[in-house]
Amino acid sequence: MTSNLVRAIDNIVDFVLPRQCIACGERLAAAERWLCTNCMMRLSLTNAHTIDENPIEKNFWTVMPIERVTSFFFYDSELAQRLLFRLKYQHCPDIGTFLARMMAQQILDDDAAARQTDGERRGMFDGIDVIVPVPLHWKRRFTRGYNQSDFVARGISEVTGLPIDRKAVRRVVNNVTQTRLTHQQRRDNVKGIFQLVHPERIRGKHVLLVDDVITTGSTIAECALEMMKAGDVRFSVISLAYAGDKFHV
């Protein structure tokens, strides 16, 4: 089937069943997917990957051997919150993959541009051996139908070519949601919820931990602490959203 015929079929389908922006409901243009251009431009990007020792990274300094940390956008707007709600609770896991591809490509492009002036600058994905999405307990995964972090990991993998490991660690406690908990309550709530299953899969590796949103980082830190039992493990962290205090580049 030729590309022209494929485009023609797509145009007919779009005319009969017009695609809508999942955020505002407006009809999508032919080149748009999931989000319209207006909604995409309304997202407040962190650009944290361009900042050495950025504020998101500082959440992890005292708890785990951390290399680099970034999030795509701030979780401070109704739009951002709506996107994450659709991703987690309204059976739209592919939006996570779509946003993650955009995030990963922007990071790669920005890192490439930065190397033109600083040839020794570390890129966000440099030296990473494997991507590990933060696991979801089987009961919650059964209810939801998927692990949203896994779909975010897929998007990053598609752009970077990095492999994904879903077997090294698992979630063994179906803890209550972190929503509305204080910082200390969040830390207490995640104690012992992960179990390292295959230490040989991550021993001596640089792991990219992936989640949908970082608030205090307690869940990710607890996952990393369990994985550190494998020995000589280093971590970088990435998420779609950051729910901490807003900062500027």
Residue, then its C-alpha position, 0 to 999 in steps of 0.5 A: m500500500t502506497s504512502n499516498l493511499v495510506r494518507a487518503i484512507d487516514n483522511i477519510v477515517d478522520f473525516v468520518l470519525p474526527r480525532q479530538c484533543i484529549a485535553c480540550g476536546e478540539r478537533l486535531a489537525a492531520a499532523e497532530r496526535w493526542l494533543c492539539t498544538n495549543c494544548m501542547m504549548r500550554l504545558s509548562l516544561t521544566n527543562a531540568h535536563t539542561i540544569d546541573e544539580n537541578p531542584i528535582e535531582k536534589n530530592f534524591w541526593t541523600v538517599m541513593p547514588i544518583e547521576r541525573v534527574t529530569s521531568f518533562f513538565f510541571y504538574d502545576s496546571e489543570l492541563a497537566q493534571r488532566l493528562l496524568f489523570r487520563l493516563k492513569y485512570q481513564h485507560c489512555p496509556d498510549i498518551g504516556t508513550f506519546l509524551a515520553r517520545m516527545m520528552a526523550q527527543q527533546i532531551l536528545d536534541d538539547d543535549a546534542a546542541a549543548r555538546q556543540t559548545d561543550g564537547e564534554r557535557r554529559g547527556m541525560f541518557d549517556g552511559i545508561d544500561v537499562i530502563v526500569p519502570v517503577p513497578l505497580h502491584w499486581k492488584r492495582r495493575f489488574t484493576r487498572g489494566y496496565n502500569q502507566s510507568d511501563f508505557v512511559a518507559r516504552g516511549i523513551s526506549e523507542v527514541t533512545g534504543l535503550p532496553i527495558d527490564r521489567k523483571a529485576v524488581r517487583r512491588v510486593v505491597n499494595n500500599v495506599t495512594q500517596t495523594r494528600l500524604t505529608h512528606q514523612q507519611r509518604r516515606d513511611n507509606v512506601k517502606g518495604i513495598f519493593q522486592l529485588v527478584h533478579p539482582e544479576r540483571i542490574r548488578g553493576k549497571h546504570v539504571l534509568l528509573v521511570d515514573d509518571v510523576i515525581t512529588t517527593g521522590s519517596t517511591i522512586a527512592e524506595c525502589a532504588l534502595e531495594m535495587m541497590k542490594a544487587g551491588d554497584v548500581r547507579f541511578s538516573v531518574i526521569s518522569l513525565a511530570y514534577a509536582g514539587d515547587k516550580f523553578h526557572v531555567 
